[in-house]
Amino acid sequence: MGYFLSDANEAIGMTKAVITKLSEEQILIKRYYPSGNLKFMGHYEMHDEFSDKRNGEEITLPDFVTRNRSKNGVASWWYENGGKSREINYKNGEEKGKWFNWHKNGQIQFQGNIKWRTDMAQIKTDNPKE
């Protein structure tokens, strides 16, 4: 099996990836820090390499990174301390809908909605409630 580095930010500092086949169309990818804490979790379109697996089956790979596949659903990132750092909704590989960013201390940095216009994303931010 060959895998290609496409989203280096998700792969930096990870020790393993756990891939779960959710359906014939979708997989869930979780990536972990060396400490074992969750670093990333996101829904992706099916990779051909996993199409023969049973729904719900998990595969752990030490160095798996995604190819140019579309995220489709919620993708979340965490700080190594376990606090959530970012959450973005994707549809067919594009950011769409709600977007949240948090500071390391857990306070919301910003939140907003994403809309694509031509080749640019427009983010309308909401003022977080204090």
N, C-alpha and C positions, 0 to 999 in steps of 0.2 A: 504494500500500500504506500502511495506517495502523498504527502501533504505539503502544501505550499503556505508560506508565511504571507498573510495578507493584512492582518490586523494586529500589528506588533504591540500596540498599547495593551491589548488584552492578554498577550502572551508573556510580556516582560515580568520576570519574577515569579512565574508560576512553576509548580513542580509537577502538576498532573492536570489532566482534563478528564471529566466524567461525562460521557455522552449517553443520553437516554433516548431511545426511539419512542416518540409519543404516538405517532400515527404513520401512515404511508406517506404523508406530506411533510412531517415536521419532526425535528429532533430538538432536545434541550441540551445545552452545553453549560457545564459548570467548570470553572477554573479556580485553582486554589493557590494561596501563597505557600512558601516553604514551611510556614508555621502550621499549616493545615487549615487556616481560616479561609473562608470563601472570598474570592477576589471578583468573580464575574459570574453571572448567570443570564443566559439569553436563549430565546427561541429562534431557530433557524429553519430554512427550507431543508428538505431531506438531502443528505449527501449520498451519492450512489453507493459508497462503501458500506453503508449501514442499511440499505434497503432490504437485505435478506435477514435482518435481525427481527426478533419478535417485539411487538409493542410492549413497552415497559422494560425491555432488556437494557442493562447498563454495561457500558464498555469503558474501562479505564485505560488511558494511554498517557505515557509520561511526557510526550512532546507534541501533542496534537494542537494544531492551529487551523483555523478555518481558511478555506480558499475563498475566492470571491463569491461567496454565497450571501443570500439575502437574509438579514434578520427579519423576523416576522412575528411581532408580539412585543412583550415587555422585555427590555434588557436592563439589568441592574449591575452596578459596580459597588464594591465595598472598600473602605480603607482597611489596612491590615489590623487595626484595632477592633474591627468588627462593625463599625458604624457605616451606614450606607453613605456613599459619596454621590451617586448619580442614578437616575432612573429615567429611561427614555422609551417611549412607545414607537414601534416601527411597523410599517406596512409596506410589504414588497421591497424591503431594503432601504426605505427612506424614513427619516424621522418624521413622525406624524402624531399629532395630539399632544398629550401632556409631557413635560420635561421638568424634572426636579434636580437640583443640586444642593448638597448639604456640606457644611463645614465639618472638619474633623471632630469638633465638639458636639455635633449632632444638630446644631441650629440650621434652619433652612437658609441657604445662600440666595437662591432664587427659584422661582417656579414660573412656568409659562406654557403657552401653546405654540406648536410649530405648524406652520403652513408652508408648503413649497410653491414658489412662483417661478416658472421657467426653470432656471438652474440655481436659484438661490432660496435658502430657507429664511423665512420670516418668523422671528420669535417674538411673541407678544408676552411680556412678563407681567405677572401679577405681583402686587406687593404682598409679601408674606405677612400673616397676622402675627403680631407680637404677643 
